[in-house]
Amino acid sequence: MAVSITEQGAKRVNEFLANRGSGMGVRLGVKTTGCSGMAYVIEFVDDINADEDETFESNGVTIVVDKKSLVYIDGTEMDFVKEGLNEGFAFNNPNEKDACGCGESFTV
């Protein structure tokens, strides 16, 4: 089981953490929403719950995933991409079977 981040993604996360002035990494999870069922959730991590969280180190970034979300995102690689005027995190999830047309949600 693993979750990773690309060099470009790690660079952007580290910029966010530096601007924030605190935090030990990012939390990646899923929530039920959208027309396909699930959406990715990213937030800063200040604490780790050893009973509920799994941690992964990738390109110098700590990624924390709760055990319930890990079932859906195991093997996922986070990236930071720029497409025209848009930029944001993208997810290469081998478990993803389908995504909605707007890209907001996915199903496994």
Secondary structure, DSSP 8 states (H G I E B T S, - for coil): ---EE-HHHHHHHHHHHHHHT--SEEEEEEEEETTTEEEEEEEEES---TTTEEEEEETTEEEEEEHHHHHHHTT-EEEEEEETTEEEEEEE-TT--EE-TTSS-EE-
